[in-house]
Structure formats: structure tokens, C-alpha cells
Amino acid sequence: MHSRSILAPKVFIIGMFDNEASAWHGIKEFNVLEQDISVPGFSPLFPQAHCTKDGSVCQVVTGEAEINAVSTMTALVHSPLFDLRRTYFLIAGIAGISPKHGTLGSATFARFAVQVGLQFEFDAREKPAGFPTGYVPQGSTAPDQFPQSLYGTEVFELNEDLRQLAIRMANTAALFDDEPSRQYRANYARDPAFGAGATPPSVVACDTATSDTFWTGALLAGAFENTTSLFTNGRATYCTTQQEDNGTLEALMRGALSKRVDFSRVIVMRTGSDFDRPFAGQDAAANLFLEPLPGFDIAIRNIAAAGVPVVQGIVSGWARTFERGVKPSNYIGDVFGSLGGTPDFGPVSIFGGSLGASMRRSLGRRMASAIREG
């Protein structure tokens, strides 16, 4: 029986569905289809990892939404087929984008990923008077209150020094554009607040919002802008919207806790395929149900356009820089400080002291409530 040697990739590319995966296939720089590796626990739709012949670059497709993402990534992190302790992970997918900060085809790199869907919710027809939407942070009684009950996955902060290197590498690329995207984004030039939405694609440093719910419209976009700012104490810039990243990052963080991955080696890149809100004179339904999406094709193409220089830069600069790692000058990890250090967002940052005490208060409230209900 032939036994496959353990692979230690320098870069693992993470996509979420078939179009994001195929963006990397047939490119001239490297071929991730030279090895197909079946991995137990992967999605039934995408049961294999794909790697270059030398194993330096690999690709996984998680399936869409948070449950698929965390399930596949947990299987990858704990697979005996890979040694991932020095691997860089490049989350590379498409996303909705705010016209305040980017446009169709823009390649964004995030420092913060915020799970904006992890909240209380009222039907908008029954929301309290004065609430802008039906969303309220968990454990709180008003939209502007920091969540009083934390699960730990609300916010992840990534290595800012690595992000800046990735941005510099991506900026060497020529991003794709096309006429349907140019025509559509011109509609956003009517509103000065949406000036970025009317510009050609570019590389942007801004942050990402995660929710299983695919939303649209000025009210929800505004609400989740506020959530992103609130959960990070004003440090994050809401920019892209997607359904997977906090699930992927939780799996990687737990892998870091078990010394199987290095959380300082994670990059989140998302390209804009559609706008999160309509332009002036367009209704929200028209924005959501628009077919075909005018930015979809260039968003898919720009995954590789912006991502290939990052992958090549890591591989070619391995001995010089990346093998030893890029030391973060900022905090990295979750709101609990699970990997060590003190978060620069969340209750520790707001109130000082120990997050452990905050966690105990939250758990105490839940236990007391359970006793009363019992």
C-alpha cells in the first residue's frame, strides 16, 4: 500500500465555492491541480485538497457559509496529511462591498473580521421605537451598547504587519475591469458619500463583516457598519460582507491553541462582486436580485490577479522572510485573548481589568436564568 508523505505547504489558499476555486486553475505561475488529496471531513461537494507537485502551494474549498467553513477547516487543521505549523493561510473569495470604501473588483485586505450576525433580532415591524433596525447586541438592550454576552467569535484581529506586506505585494498587480462594471458603478457617482464605489478597482485596506444572512439595503448596511465599529471600539472599517470568515478564523485559532497552525500567518482577501446597498434612485430589492451581477466576473478574476503576487511573494521570500514568520506588532486573536496578549478591542479595552471576570459575569447570568426557568 502506497503511503503519501506529509506535506508542509508554504501557502494554503482557502476558497468557498467552485468559481473561487477555479480562479486559480490554469494560471501560468503555478498549478495547484498537480496533486489531489482526499481529506476526511471535507465537504462532500469539495472532498479534496489540491496542491502543486512540490507541495509548496495548496488549495482547499470549504463550501459556503459558516458551518461549512468551520467544519472543513477543522478537518484540515487536524488532518495527519499536512504539517501546517509554518503554513500561511490566504482566505481568497468574493464579497459584497460598501461603496463608501471600494468598488466592484476591488481587492480588500482585512485586519478585523466581525461576526455581525451574532446578535438579538426583532422583526423590523416589531422593533422598539427609535431603533434603526431590529438588531441589538447580545445581552444588551439598545443597539449602541457593547454586547454583554460574548461567545468569543465576535471579532478576530489579524497580523497587521503581514497584511501590509500582502497589500504591497498585491499592489504590484494589474486588476481586471470590464464595461458592465464600469457602467454599473457609475450610478454611485451621484452620491458624494459613495465616491469610492464609482472608481476603478484597486487594492484597499479595510475590514470584513461575517453573517450567514446575505443582506442588502442602506438600513442594514448602516446597522452593520455600526456593529463593526461598536464591536471593535471604533478600530475596524466596515467594508466587505461575506458568510464564512469568522468560522474559518475560529477553526484556525483553535488549531493555533493546539500548536497545529500559527495564527500570525493568516491573510483575509476579499474582492468586491456586488454592492451592499443600492445607488440613489434604486430600491434594495433591485440591488439584491440584480442578475447577472455586473462585478462577479472581475471579482473572480481579481482573486488570482491580486492573490498570485501574494502567494509568489511568500514562496520566493521564504528563506529571507517568511519561513521564520512575520512578527505582529499588534494584538492578534479573539475577544477572549485566547492566544495570549490583551485585546485592543472589546470589554478589556473599554473597561480595563480582566476579561475573565466579564466572562464569569456572563456565565453567571446564564446559570441564574437557567435556574429560574428550571
Secondary structure as UniProt FT lines:
FT   STRAND          11..15
FT   HELIX           18..22
FT   TURN            23..26
FT   TURN            32..33
FT   STRAND          35..38
FT   TURN            40..41
FT   TURN            44..45
FT   STRAND          48..51
FT   TURN            53..54
FT   STRAND          57..61
FT   HELIX           66..77
FT   TURN            80..81
FT   TURN            85..86
FT   STRAND          88..97
FT   TURN            99..101
FT   TURN            104..105
FT   STRAND          107..109
FT   STRAND          112..115
FT   TURN            116..117
FT   STRAND          119..121
FT   HELIX           124..126
FT   TURN            129..130
FT   STRAND          135..137
FT   TURN            138..139
FT   TURN            143..144
FT   STRAND          155..157
FT   HELIX           160..170
FT   TURN            171..172
FT   HELIX           179..185
FT   HELIX           186..190
FT   HELIX           192..198
FT   STRAND          203..205
FT   STRAND          207..210
FT   HELIX           218..231
FT   TURN            232..234
FT   STRAND          238..242
FT   HELIX           245..257
FT   TURN            258..259
FT   HELIX           263..265
FT   STRAND          266..275
FT   TURN            280..281
FT   HELIX           284..288
FT   TURN            294..295
FT   HELIX           296..316
FT   HELIX           318..322
FT   TURN            323..324
FT   STRAND          333..334
FT   TURN            335..336
FT   TURN            338..339
FT   HELIX           347..351
FT   HELIX           355..373
//
